[in-house]
Amino acid sequence: MTTTGVPPAGDSALRDFYEDPSVPVSSGSGRAQRQLKMLKALLADADGPQVIVDVGCGDGAATGLVHRLGHTVIGIDWSVMALRHAQEQGLLLIRGAIDAPGLPLADGSVDVVILSEVIEHIVDTDSAIDEIHRILRPGGRLLLSTPNLAAWYNRGLLALGIQPFFSEVSLRGVYGRPGSQVAGHLHMFTKRALTGFLTARGFVCERVNGAPWHDIPAAVQPLDRLFCQWPSAASILLVQARRA
């Protein structure tokens, strides 16, 4: 899971968390490949070069490939370490917080915004999506992915009184759930909550798909892939939304 969130400048605890060298700036090839696949499908029908903003860009692995195809790609992240990695991809980079208004981008100046496993790290999700809506042109697309609170195994864990995967109660340790990696997740979504939230913020959800979780044990990977056919219970939610 990614930990390249973009906390507001005044939150020292989150700022320190994302600058910790032990916090990874990439969640691996699985996330990058999902992101690249969604982006390529969207750009296949694009009319000329596009302006793409990757919020929480991390190391910029996927969007760096798109940049080489002739599109303008802007990476935004709070982590200095992440931006150092992304710089190697040739992206235009901004260090900042998407949930603090005032990104140096004009209204309606962007064709595509990528929010790949970042929204769960954001403190003020309302302001973040409002800012994305502002910079997107009318009809521009938001490509968003996030872990699913209602994933099939989380439903079983909750029934047993166990904290679900992906959810956390502390930035200092893991409590009440399996695993040991603190990921910095602040908000968790179900499919219904996510689509309702985006609709209320001025987006039309065009497509919602499911994706497998790269960290799931090998023994249950086939079952996890099967649940991708039922996005409400899939490990990862993939949303393509259009600015109305």
MARRO-790531 format. One record per residue: residue number from 1; residue in one letter; z negated, y negated, x negated of N, C-alpha, C in turn. Coordinates in Angstrom, 2 decimals, always signed. Layout:
N
(NUM,A,(Z,Y,X),(Z,Y,X),(Z,Y,X))
...
This chain:
244
(1,M,(+0.00,+1.18,-0.84),(+0.00,+0.00,+0.00),(+0.00,-1.23,-0.87))
(2,T,(+0.65,-2.26,-0.43),(+0.76,-3.45,-1.26),(-0.48,-4.30,-1.21))
(3,T,(-0.71,-5.05,-2.26),(-1.83,-5.97,-2.28),(-1.37,-7.33,-2.78))
(4,T,(-0.17,-7.71,-2.40),(+0.36,-9.01,-2.82),(+0.25,-10.01,-1.69))
(5,G,(-0.95,-10.21,-1.18),(-1.14,-11.16,-0.09),(-1.08,-12.58,-0.60))
(6,V,(-1.12,-13.51,+0.32),(-1.04,-14.92,-0.05),(-2.18,-15.67,+0.61))
(7,P,(-3.38,-15.67,+0.02),(-4.54,-16.29,+0.65),(-4.50,-17.80,+0.55))
(8,P,(-5.19,-18.49,+1.45),(-5.24,-19.94,+1.37),(-5.96,-20.40,+0.12))
(9,A,(-5.58,-21.58,-0.35),(-6.08,-22.04,-1.64),(-7.60,-22.19,-1.65))
(10,G,(-8.22,-22.45,-0.50),(-9.66,-22.68,-0.48),(-10.49,-21.42,-0.47))
(11,D,(-9.89,-20.25,-0.36),(-10.65,-19.02,-0.25),(-10.77,-18.38,-1.63))
(12,S,(-11.87,-18.66,-2.33),(-12.01,-18.22,-3.71),(-12.14,-16.71,-3.81))
(13,A,(-12.78,-16.07,-2.83),(-12.95,-14.61,-2.89),(-11.60,-13.90,-2.85))
(14,L,(-10.74,-14.32,-1.94),(-9.41,-13.71,-1.87),(-8.57,-14.08,-3.08))
(15,R,(-8.69,-15.31,-3.54),(-7.93,-15.74,-4.71),(-8.30,-14.88,-5.92))
(16,D,(-9.59,-14.65,-6.11),(-10.05,-13.82,-7.22),(-9.58,-12.38,-7.06))
(17,F,(-9.58,-11.89,-5.83),(-9.16,-10.51,-5.57),(-7.72,-10.29,-6.00))
(18,Y,(-6.83,-11.20,-5.61),(-5.41,-11.01,-5.91),(-5.05,-11.30,-7.37))
(19,E,(-5.93,-11.95,-8.09),(-5.68,-12.18,-9.51),(-6.36,-11.13,-10.39))
(20,D,(-7.07,-10.18,-9.78),(-7.70,-9.10,-10.53),(-6.61,-8.21,-11.13))
(21,P,(-6.62,-7.98,-12.44),(-5.57,-7.14,-13.06),(-5.49,-5.72,-12.50))
(22,S,(-6.59,-5.23,-11.88),(-6.56,-3.87,-11.34),(-5.87,-3.80,-9.98))
(23,V,(-5.58,-4.93,-9.39),(-4.91,-4.97,-8.09),(-3.40,-4.90,-8.32))
(24,P,(-2.73,-3.84,-7.81),(-1.29,-3.70,-8.07),(-0.47,-4.78,-7.39))
(25,V,(+0.67,-5.14,-8.02),(+1.57,-6.14,-7.44),(+2.77,-5.49,-6.77))
(26,S,(+2.78,-4.17,-6.70),(+3.86,-3.45,-6.04),(+3.29,-2.19,-5.41))
(27,S,(+3.85,-1.78,-4.28),(+3.41,-0.55,-3.64),(+4.36,+0.60,-3.90))
(28,G,(+5.25,+0.45,-4.85),(+6.08,+1.57,-5.24),(+7.47,+1.54,-4.64))
(29,S,(+8.25,+2.55,-5.05),(+9.66,+2.57,-4.69),(+9.90,+2.79,-3.20))
(30,G,(+8.97,+3.48,-2.52),(+9.16,+3.74,-1.10),(+9.28,+2.47,-0.30))
(31,R,(+8.35,+1.55,-0.50),(+8.39,+0.27,+0.21),(+9.62,-0.52,-0.18))
(32,A,(+9.94,-0.55,-1.48),(+11.10,-1.31,-1.94),(+12.39,-0.78,-1.33))
(33,Q,(+12.52,+0.54,-1.24),(+13.72,+1.13,-0.67),(+13.83,+0.85,+0.82))
(34,R,(+12.70,+0.89,+1.55),(+12.72,+0.55,+2.98),(+13.18,-0.88,+3.17))
(35,Q,(+12.61,-1.76,+2.36),(+12.93,-3.18,+2.45),(+14.41,-3.42,+2.16))
(36,L,(+14.92,-2.77,+1.12),(+16.32,-2.93,+0.73),(+17.25,-2.39,+1.80))
(37,K,(+16.90,-1.26,+2.40),(+17.74,-0.67,+3.45),(+17.83,-1.59,+4.67))
(38,M,(+16.69,-2.14,+5.10),(+16.68,-3.05,+6.24),(+17.51,-4.30,+5.94))
(39,L,(+17.35,-4.82,+4.75),(+18.04,-6.05,+4.37),(+19.54,-5.84,+4.27))
(40,K,(+19.96,-4.74,+3.66),(+21.38,-4.46,+3.53),(+22.04,-4.29,+4.90))
(41,A,(+21.35,-3.61,+5.83),(+21.90,-3.42,+7.17),(+22.09,-4.75,+7.87))
(42,L,(+21.14,-5.67,+7.67),(+21.23,-6.98,+8.31),(+22.33,-7.82,+7.68))
(43,L,(+22.47,-7.74,+6.35),(+23.43,-8.56,+5.64),(+24.86,-8.05,+5.77))
(44,A,(+25.02,-6.82,+6.26),(+26.36,-6.24,+6.38),(+27.24,-7.08,+7.30))
(45,D,(+26.64,-7.74,+8.28),(+27.40,-8.55,+9.24),(+27.24,-10.05,+8.97))
(46,A,(+26.68,-10.39,+7.82),(+26.43,-11.81,+7.52),(+27.73,-12.54,+7.22))
(47,D,(+27.75,-13.79,+7.62),(+28.92,-14.65,+7.39),(+28.68,-15.48,+6.13))
(48,G,(+29.01,-14.92,+4.97),(+28.84,-15.62,+3.71),(+27.46,-15.44,+3.12))
(49,P,(+27.20,-16.06,+1.96),(+25.90,-15.96,+1.30),(+24.77,-16.45,+2.20))
(50,Q,(+23.64,-15.79,+2.11),(+22.50,-16.11,+2.94),(+21.34,-16.65,+2.09))
(51,V,(+20.49,-17.42,+2.74),(+19.24,-17.87,+2.12),(+18.13,-16.97,+2.63))
(52,I,(+17.49,-16.26,+1.72),(+16.49,-15.24,+2.06),(+15.17,-15.62,+1.41))
(53,V,(+14.10,-15.59,+2.18),(+12.76,-15.85,+1.66),(+11.94,-14.57,+1.76))
(54,D,(+11.41,-14.14,+0.62),(+10.58,-12.94,+0.55),(+9.13,-13.39,+0.38))
(55,V,(+8.37,-13.31,+1.48),(+6.97,-13.74,+1.48),(+6.10,-12.59,+0.97))
(56,G,(+5.26,-12.88,-0.02),(+4.51,-11.81,-0.65),(+5.45,-10.93,-1.45))
(57,C,(+6.27,-11.57,-2.26),(+7.39,-10.87,-2.91),(+6.96,-9.84,-3.92))
(58,G,(+5.72,-9.92,-4.40),(+5.28,-8.96,-5.41),(+6.17,-9.01,-6.62))
(59,D,(+6.62,-7.84,-7.08),(+7.48,-7.81,-8.27),(+8.94,-8.08,-7.96))
(60,G,(+9.28,-8.29,-6.67),(+10.65,-8.66,-6.30),(+11.68,-7.56,-6.50))
(61,A,(+11.25,-6.30,-6.52),(+12.16,-5.20,-6.86),(+13.35,-5.09,-5.92))
(62,A,(+13.10,-5.15,-4.62),(+14.20,-4.98,-3.66),(+15.04,-6.24,-3.52))
(63,T,(+14.39,-7.37,-3.36),(+15.14,-8.60,-3.14),(+15.88,-9.05,-4.40))
(64,G,(+15.41,-8.60,-5.55),(+16.14,-8.90,-6.78),(+17.52,-8.28,-6.77))
(65,L,(+17.66,-7.09,-6.19),(+18.96,-6.43,-6.08),(+19.88,-7.22,-5.14))
(66,V,(+19.31,-7.75,-4.05),(+20.10,-8.53,-3.10),(+20.56,-9.83,-3.76))
(67,H,(+19.70,-10.43,-4.56),(+20.06,-11.66,-5.28),(+21.30,-11.45,-6.13))
(68,R,(+21.43,-10.28,-6.71),(+22.57,-10.00,-7.58),(+23.88,-9.87,-6.79))
(69,L,(+23.76,-9.75,-5.48),(+24.96,-9.67,-4.63),(+25.47,-11.06,-4.25))
(70,G,(+24.80,-12.11,-4.71),(+25.28,-13.46,-4.48),(+24.51,-14.26,-3.46))
(71,H,(+23.41,-13.71,-2.94),(+22.59,-14.43,-1.97),(+21.50,-15.22,-2.69))
(72,T,(+21.06,-16.31,-2.06),(+19.95,-17.10,-2.60),(+18.65,-16.48,-2.12))
(73,V,(+17.80,-16.06,-3.05),(+16.55,-15.41,-2.70),(+15.38,-16.21,-3.27))
(74,I,(+14.45,-16.58,-2.39),(+13.26,-17.32,-2.77),(+12.05,-16.41,-2.59))
(75,G,(+11.29,-16.21,-3.65),(+10.08,-15.39,-3.58),(+8.84,-16.26,-3.49))
(76,I,(+7.95,-15.91,-2.55),(+6.68,-16.63,-2.39),(+5.54,-15.65,-2.57))
(77,D,(+4.58,-15.99,-3.40),(+3.40,-15.15,-3.59),(+2.26,-16.00,-4.10))
(78,W,(+1.05,-15.53,-3.87),(-0.11,-16.23,-4.39),(-0.45,-15.76,-5.80))
(79,S,(-0.16,-14.49,-6.09),(-0.56,-13.88,-7.35),(+0.33,-14.35,-8.50))
(80,V,(-0.28,-14.92,-9.54),(+0.47,-15.32,-10.73),(+1.09,-14.10,-11.41))
(81,M,(+0.33,-13.00,-11.44),(+0.86,-11.78,-12.06),(+2.10,-11.29,-11.34))
(82,A,(+2.07,-11.32,-10.01),(+3.24,-10.89,-9.23),(+4.45,-11.76,-9.54))
(83,L,(+4.24,-13.06,-9.61),(+5.35,-13.98,-9.86),(+5.93,-13.81,-11.26))
(84,R,(+5.10,-13.43,-12.20),(+5.62,-13.16,-13.55),(+6.57,-11.98,-13.54))
(85,H,(+6.23,-10.95,-12.77),(+7.13,-9.80,-12.64),(+8.40,-10.19,-11.91))
(86,A,(+8.25,-10.95,-10.81),(+9.41,-11.33,-10.00),(+10.37,-12.24,-10.77))
(87,Q,(+9.85,-12.99,-11.71),(+10.68,-13.89,-12.50),(+11.77,-13.12,-13.24))
(88,E,(+11.47,-11.88,-13.60),(+12.44,-11.05,-14.31),(+13.63,-10.69,-13.42))
(89,Q,(+13.47,-10.84,-12.09),(+14.54,-10.50,-11.15),(+15.48,-11.68,-10.90))
(90,G,(+15.18,-12.83,-11.47),(+16.06,-13.99,-11.30),(+15.88,-14.72,-9.98))
(91,L,(+14.73,-14.52,-9.31),(+14.49,-15.17,-8.03),(+13.99,-16.60,-8.24))
(92,L,(+14.24,-17.46,-7.24),(+13.56,-18.75,-7.18),(+12.15,-18.49,-6.66))
(93,L,(+11.15,-19.04,-7.30),(+9.78,-18.64,-7.00),(+8.92,-19.83,-6.58))
(94,I,(+8.04,-19.57,-5.61),(+7.07,-20.56,-5.15),(+5.71,-19.88,-5.13))
(95,R,(+4.73,-20.49,-5.78),(+3.36,-19.99,-5.66),(+2.69,-20.74,-4.52))
(96,G,(+2.29,-20.01,-3.50),(+1.70,-20.69,-2.37),(+1.25,-19.73,-1.29))
(97,A,(+0.67,-20.29,-0.25),(+0.14,-19.53,+0.87),(+0.95,-19.82,+2.12))
(98,I,(+1.49,-18.80,+2.73),(+2.33,-18.97,+3.92),(+1.50,-19.43,+5.11))
(99,D,(+0.18,-19.17,+5.12),(-0.63,-19.59,+6.26),(-1.27,-20.95,+6.03))
(100,A,(-0.82,-21.67,+5.00),(-1.22,-23.06,+4.82),(+0.03,-23.91,+4.95))
(101,P,(+0.19,-24.65,+6.05),(+1.43,-25.39,+6.29),(+1.82,-26.28,+5.12))
(102,G,(+3.10,-26.43,+4.93),(+3.57,-27.32,+3.89),(+4.41,-26.67,+2.82))
(103,L,(+5.01,-25.49,+3.10),(+5.93,-24.91,+2.13),(+7.07,-25.89,+1.88))
(104,P,(+7.53,-26.02,+0.66),(+8.60,-26.98,+0.35),(+9.98,-26.48,+0.77))
(105,L,(+10.10,-26.13,+2.05),(+11.35,-25.65,+2.61),(+11.60,-26.40,+3.91))
(106,A,(+12.82,-26.85,+4.12),(+13.14,-27.65,+5.29),(+13.16,-26.82,+6.56))
(107,D,(+12.96,-27.48,+7.68),(+13.06,-26.82,+8.98),(+14.45,-26.19,+9.13))
(108,G,(+14.49,-24.96,+9.60),(+15.76,-24.31,+9.91),(+16.67,-24.11,+8.72))
(109,S,(+16.10,-23.96,+7.51),(+16.92,-23.87,+6.30),(+17.10,-22.45,+5.78))
(110,V,(+16.52,-21.47,+6.47),(+16.48,-20.09,+5.95),(+17.14,-19.15,+6.95))
(111,D,(+17.90,-18.18,+6.44),(+18.58,-17.21,+7.30),(+17.73,-15.97,+7.58))
(112,V,(+17.00,-15.51,+6.57),(+16.22,-14.28,+6.70),(+14.88,-14.47,+6.01))
(113,V,(+13.80,-14.05,+6.67),(+12.48,-14.00,+6.04),(+12.02,-12.54,+6.02))
(114,I,(+11.56,-12.11,+4.86),(+10.99,-10.77,+4.70),(+9.48,-10.89,+4.61))
(115,L,(+8.78,-10.10,+5.40),(+7.33,-10.05,+5.39),(+6.95,-8.57,+5.32))
(116,S,(+7.08,-8.01,+4.13),(+6.95,-6.57,+3.95),(+5.54,-6.18,+3.53))
(117,E,(+4.78,-5.63,+4.47),(+3.41,-5.19,+4.25),(+2.56,-6.31,+3.63))
(118,V,(+2.66,-7.46,+4.29),(+1.93,-8.66,+3.87),(+1.06,-9.20,+5.00))
(119,I,(+1.53,-9.10,+6.25),(+0.81,-9.74,+7.34),(-0.62,-9.23,+7.48))
(120,E,(-0.85,-7.99,+7.07),(-2.20,-7.44,+7.14),(-3.15,-8.09,+6.13))
(121,H,(-2.60,-8.81,+5.16),(-3.41,-9.48,+4.14),(-3.68,-10.95,+4.46))
(122,I,(-3.04,-11.49,+5.47),(-3.08,-12.93,+5.73),(-4.27,-13.30,+6.60))
(123,V,(-4.96,-14.37,+6.22),(-6.14,-14.81,+6.97),(-5.72,-15.37,+8.33))
(124,D,(-4.84,-16.36,+8.33),(-4.44,-17.05,+9.56),(-3.02,-16.60,+9.93))
(125,T,(-2.92,-15.52,+10.67),(-1.61,-14.98,+11.03),(-0.83,-15.90,+11.95))
(126,D,(-1.51,-16.66,+12.81),(-0.82,-17.59,+13.71),(-0.08,-18.66,+12.91))
(127,S,(-0.77,-19.29,+11.97),(-0.13,-20.33,+11.16),(+0.99,-19.77,+10.30))
(128,A,(+0.81,-18.56,+9.80),(+1.83,-17.94,+8.95),(+3.12,-17.71,+9.73))
(129,I,(+3.01,-17.14,+10.92),(+4.22,-16.87,+11.71),(+4.82,-18.17,+12.23))
(130,D,(+3.99,-19.15,+12.54),(+4.52,-20.47,+12.93),(+5.33,-21.09,+11.79))
(131,E,(+4.85,-20.95,+10.56),(+5.56,-21.51,+9.41),(+6.88,-20.77,+9.17))
(132,I,(+6.87,-19.47,+9.37),(+8.10,-18.69,+9.25),(+9.10,-19.12,+10.32))
(133,H,(+8.62,-19.31,+11.54),(+9.46,-19.77,+12.63),(+10.07,-21.13,+12.30))
(134,R,(+9.27,-22.00,+11.68),(+9.75,-23.34,+11.34),(+10.90,-23.31,+10.34))
(135,I,(+10.79,-22.51,+9.30),(+11.80,-22.54,+8.24),(+13.05,-21.73,+8.60))
(136,L,(+12.94,-20.80,+9.56),(+14.11,-20.03,+9.98),(+15.04,-20.88,+10.84))
(137,R,(+16.33,-20.70,+10.64),(+17.29,-21.33,+11.54),(+17.23,-20.63,+12.90))
(138,P,(+17.65,-21.30,+13.97),(+17.74,-20.61,+15.27),(+18.65,-19.39,+15.14))
(139,G,(+18.17,-18.25,+15.58),(+18.92,-17.00,+15.43),(+18.66,-16.29,+14.11))
(140,G,(+17.88,-16.92,+13.20),(+17.53,-16.28,+11.93),(+16.63,-15.09,+12.17))
(141,R,(+16.60,-14.20,+11.18),(+15.88,-12.94,+11.37),(+14.62,-12.85,+10.52))
(142,L,(+13.61,-12.20,+11.10),(+12.39,-11.82,+10.40),(+12.38,-10.30,+10.27))
(143,L,(+12.25,-9.82,+9.04),(+12.10,-8.39,+8.77),(+10.66,-8.15,+8.34))
(144,L,(+9.91,-7.43,+9.16),(+8.47,-7.28,+8.95),(+8.09,-5.81,+8.93))
(145,S,(+7.24,-5.43,+7.99),(+6.65,-4.09,+8.02),(+5.16,-4.20,+7.79))
(146,T,(+4.42,-3.27,+8.39),(+2.96,-3.28,+8.26),(+2.42,-1.90,+8.61))
(147,P,(+1.30,-1.48,+8.00),(+0.68,-0.21,+8.40),(+0.27,-0.25,+9.86))
(148,N,(+0.33,+0.90,+10.49),(+0.06,+1.03,+11.92),(-1.38,+1.48,+12.15))
(149,L,(-2.17,+0.63,+12.78),(-3.55,+0.99,+13.10),(-3.61,+2.24,+13.96))
(150,A,(-2.61,+2.42,+14.84),(-2.59,+3.56,+15.76),(-1.75,+4.72,+15.23))
(151,A,(-1.62,+4.85,+13.90),(-0.93,+6.00,+13.32),(-1.57,+7.30,+13.81))
(152,W,(-0.78,+8.35,+13.87),(-1.23,+9.60,+14.49),(-2.54,+10.13,+13.92))
(153,Y,(-2.75,+10.03,+12.62),(-3.98,+10.54,+12.02),(-5.15,+9.59,+12.26))
(154,N,(-4.87,+8.28,+12.39),(-5.95,+7.34,+12.68),(-6.55,+7.58,+14.06))
(155,R,(-5.73,+8.03,+14.97),(-6.24,+8.34,+16.31),(-7.27,+9.46,+16.24))
(156,G,(-6.99,+10.45,+15.39),(-7.94,+11.54,+15.22),(-9.20,+11.10,+14.49))
(157,L,(-9.04,+10.26,+13.47),(-10.20,+9.77,+12.71),(-11.14,+8.97,+13.60))
(158,L,(-10.57,+8.09,+14.43),(-11.41,+7.28,+15.33),(-12.17,+8.16,+16.31))
(159,A,(-11.50,+9.21,+16.79),(-12.17,+10.12,+17.74),(-13.38,+10.79,+17.10))
(160,L,(-13.35,+10.93,+15.76),(-14.46,+11.55,+15.03),(-15.45,+10.51,+14.50))
(161,G,(-15.21,+9.24,+14.83),(-16.11,+8.20,+14.38),(-15.91,+7.77,+12.94))
(162,I,(-14.69,+8.01,+12.39),(-14.37,+7.69,+11.00),(-13.48,+6.45,+10.97))
(163,Q,(-13.77,+5.53,+10.06),(-12.96,+4.32,+9.90),(-11.50,+4.72,+9.62))
(164,P,(-10.52,+4.11,+10.31),(-9.11,+4.49,+10.12),(-8.59,+4.11,+8.73))
(165,F,(-7.59,+4.86,+8.29),(-6.85,+4.47,+7.10),(-6.30,+3.06,+7.31))
(166,F,(-6.09,+2.36,+6.21),(-5.52,+1.01,+6.16),(-6.54,-0.07,+6.51))
(167,S,(-7.58,+0.25,+7.30),(-8.53,-0.78,+7.72),(-9.69,-0.84,+6.72))
(168,E,(-10.26,-2.04,+6.56),(-11.33,-2.24,+5.58),(-12.38,-3.19,+6.11))
(169,V,(-13.56,-3.09,+5.54),(-14.66,-3.97,+5.92),(-15.15,-4.81,+4.75))
(170,S,(-14.59,-4.60,+3.55),(-15.06,-5.28,+2.35),(-13.96,-5.36,+1.31))
(171,L,(-13.99,-6.41,+0.49),(-13.10,-6.52,-0.66),(-13.72,-5.90,-1.92))
(172,R,(-14.94,-5.41,-1.80),(-15.67,-4.91,-2.97),(-15.79,-3.40,-3.02))
(173,G,(-15.42,-2.73,-1.96),(-15.53,-1.28,-1.95),(-14.99,-0.71,-0.66))
(174,V,(-14.80,+0.60,-0.63),(-14.32,+1.32,+0.55),(-15.51,+1.95,+1.25))
(175,Y,(-15.65,+1.68,+2.54),(-16.78,+2.19,+3.29),(-16.29,+2.82,+4.59))
(176,G,(-16.73,+4.04,+4.84),(-16.52,+4.68,+6.13),(-15.15,+5.28,+6.36))
(177,R,(-14.25,+5.22,+5.38),(-12.93,+5.82,+5.55),(-12.56,+6.61,+4.29))
(178,P,(-11.59,+7.52,+4.40),(-11.13,+8.25,+3.21),(-10.45,+7.30,+2.23))
(179,G,(-10.39,+7.71,+0.97),(-9.70,+6.93,-0.05),(-10.65,+6.09,-0.87))
(180,S,(-10.14,+5.50,-1.95),(-10.97,+4.71,-2.85),(-10.36,+3.36,-3.21))
(181,Q,(-9.08,+3.12,-2.85),(-8.40,+1.88,-3.23),(-8.69,+0.77,-2.21))
(182,V,(-9.27,-0.33,-2.68),(-9.45,-1.50,-1.83),(-8.12,-2.25,-1.79))
(183,A,(-7.57,-2.43,-0.60),(-6.23,-3.02,-0.46),(-6.25,-4.47,+0.02))
(184,G,(-7.37,-4.93,+0.53),(-7.43,-6.31,+1.00),(-6.84,-6.53,+2.37))
(185,H,(-6.86,-5.52,+3.22),(-6.31,-5.66,+4.57),(-7.30,-6.40,+5.46))
(186,L,(-6.84,-7.47,+6.09),(-7.70,-8.31,+6.92),(-7.40,-8.15,+8.41))
(187,H,(-6.15,-7.85,+8.75),(-5.74,-7.68,+10.15),(-4.92,-6.40,+10.25))
(188,M,(-5.15,-5.64,+11.31),(-4.38,-4.43,+11.55),(-3.74,-4.50,+12.93))
(189,F,(-2.52,-3.96,+13.05),(-1.73,-4.06,+14.28),(-1.35,-2.68,+14.79))
(190,T,(-1.29,-2.59,+16.11),(-0.57,-1.51,+16.78),(+0.83,-2.04,+17.12))
(191,K,(+1.71,-1.17,+17.54),(+3.06,-1.62,+17.93),(+2.98,-2.64,+19.06))
(192,R,(+2.16,-2.36,+20.06),(+2.06,-3.27,+21.20),(+1.50,-4.63,+20.78))
(193,A,(+0.48,-4.63,+19.95),(-0.11,-5.89,+19.51),(+0.88,-6.70,+18.67))
(194,L,(+1.60,-6.02,+17.79),(+2.52,-6.73,+16.90),(+3.68,-7.35,+17.66))
(195,T,(+4.30,-6.59,+18.55),(+5.43,-7.14,+19.30),(+4.98,-8.24,+20.26))
(196,G,(+3.82,-8.07,+20.86),(+3.30,-9.12,+21.74),(+2.99,-10.39,+20.98))
(197,F,(+2.43,-10.25,+19.78),(+2.10,-11.39,+18.94),(+3.35,-12.15,+18.52))
(198,L,(+4.38,-11.43,+18.07),(+5.61,-12.08,+17.63),(+6.32,-12.77,+18.79))
(199,T,(+6.33,-12.13,+19.94),(+6.96,-12.73,+21.12),(+6.27,-14.05,+21.48))
(200,A,(+4.95,-14.06,+21.43),(+4.19,-15.27,+21.76),(+4.45,-16.40,+20.76))
(201,R,(+4.88,-16.06,+19.56),(+5.13,-17.05,+18.52),(+6.60,-17.47,+18.46))
(202,G,(+7.40,-17.06,+19.46),(+8.76,-17.55,+19.56),(+9.82,-16.64,+18.98))
(203,F,(+9.54,-15.34,+18.86),(+10.50,-14.38,+18.35),(+10.89,-13.37,+19.42))
(204,V,(+12.10,-12.84,+19.29),(+12.57,-11.74,+20.13),(+12.62,-10.50,+19.24))
(205,C,(+11.84,-9.49,+19.59),(+11.81,-8.25,+18.80),(+13.04,-7.41,+19.16))
(206,E,(+13.97,-7.32,+18.22),(+15.23,-6.62,+18.46),(+15.12,-5.12,+18.19))
(207,R,(+14.28,-4.75,+17.25),(+14.19,-3.34,+16.86),(+12.81,-3.05,+16.28))
(208,V,(+12.21,-1.93,+16.69),(+10.96,-1.46,+16.11),(+11.13,+0.00,+15.73))
(209,N,(+11.00,+0.32,+14.45),(+11.13,+1.68,+13.96),(+9.84,+2.10,+13.27))
(210,G,(+9.74,+3.41,+13.02),(+8.61,+3.94,+12.27),(+9.05,+4.39,+10.90))
(211,A,(+8.12,+4.40,+9.95),(+8.41,+4.87,+8.59),(+7.21,+5.68,+8.09))
(212,P,(+7.44,+6.60,+7.17),(+6.34,+7.40,+6.63),(+5.52,+6.61,+5.63))
(213,W,(+4.34,+7.11,+5.36),(+3.43,+6.50,+4.39),(+3.57,+7.23,+3.06))
(214,H,(+3.83,+6.48,+1.99),(+4.12,+7.11,+0.70),(+2.92,+7.85,+0.12))
(215,D,(+1.70,+7.51,+0.54),(+0.49,+8.10,-0.05),(-0.05,+9.28,+0.73))
(216,I,(+0.64,+9.71,+1.76),(+0.10,+10.79,+2.59),(+0.19,+12.12,+1.84))
(217,P,(-0.78,+13.02,+2.01),(-0.75,+14.30,+1.30),(+0.53,+15.09,+1.57))
(218,A,(+1.00,+15.78,+0.56),(+2.28,+16.50,+0.65),(+2.29,+17.50,+1.80))
(219,A,(+1.15,+18.11,+2.09),(+1.09,+19.15,+3.12),(+1.44,+18.64,+4.50))
(220,V,(+1.21,+17.36,+4.76),(+1.47,+16.82,+6.10),(+2.64,+15.82,+6.10))
(221,Q,(+3.35,+15.71,+5.00),(+4.50,+14.80,+4.96),(+5.56,+15.12,+6.01))
(222,P,(+5.90,+16.42,+6.24),(+6.89,+16.70,+7.30),(+6.43,+16.20,+8.67))
(223,L,(+5.14,+16.36,+8.97),(+4.62,+15.88,+10.26),(+4.68,+14.36,+10.32))
(224,D,(+4.37,+13.71,+9.21),(+4.41,+12.25,+9.17),(+5.83,+11.74,+9.41))
(225,R,(+6.81,+12.42,+8.81),(+8.21,+12.03,+9.03),(+8.62,+12.25,+10.48))
(226,L,(+8.10,+13.31,+11.08),(+8.42,+13.60,+12.48),(+7.90,+12.48,+13.39))
(227,F,(+6.72,+11.97,+13.10),(+6.14,+10.91,+13.92),(+6.88,+9.58,+13.77))
(228,C,(+7.76,+9.48,+12.79),(+8.57,+8.26,+12.67),(+9.48,+8.08,+13.89))
(229,Q,(+9.76,+9.18,+14.60),(+10.58,+9.10,+15.81),(+9.82,+8.46,+16.97))
(230,W,(+8.52,+8.35,+16.83),(+7.65,+7.73,+17.84),(+6.91,+6.57,+17.15))
(231,P,(+7.55,+5.39,+17.07),(+6.98,+4.29,+16.28),(+5.54,+3.95,+16.63))
(232,S,(+5.13,+4.10,+17.87),(+3.76,+3.76,+18.26),(+2.72,+4.58,+17.50))
(233,A,(+3.14,+5.76,+17.00),(+2.21,+6.63,+16.28),(+2.63,+6.85,+14.83))
(234,A,(+3.66,+6.14,+14.36),(+4.13,+6.29,+12.98),(+3.15,+5.63,+12.01))
(235,S,(+3.25,+5.99,+10.74),(+2.36,+5.41,+9.72),(+2.64,+3.93,+9.50))
(236,I,(+3.93,+3.57,+9.43),(+4.33,+2.21,+9.14),(+5.23,+1.68,+10.26))
(237,L,(+5.00,+0.45,+10.67),(+5.83,-0.20,+11.68),(+6.87,-1.09,+10.99))
(238,L,(+8.14,-0.95,+11.38),(+9.22,-1.76,+10.85),(+9.81,-2.56,+12.01))
(239,V,(+9.79,-3.87,+11.91),(+10.25,-4.73,+13.00),(+11.34,-5.65,+12.52))
(240,Q,(+12.42,-5.73,+13.29),(+13.43,-6.76,+13.11),(+13.34,-7.70,+14.30))
(241,A,(+13.05,-8.97,+14.03),(+12.88,-9.95,+15.11),(+13.77,-11.15,+14.85))
(242,R,(+14.21,-11.77,+15.93),(+15.10,-12.93,+15.86),(+14.36,-14.17,+16.34))
(243,R,(+14.54,-15.28,+15.61),(+13.98,-16.53,+16.09),(+14.73,-16.98,+17.33))
(244,A,(+14.03,-17.15,+18.41),(+14.65,-17.55,+19.67),(+15.15,-18.98,+19.61))
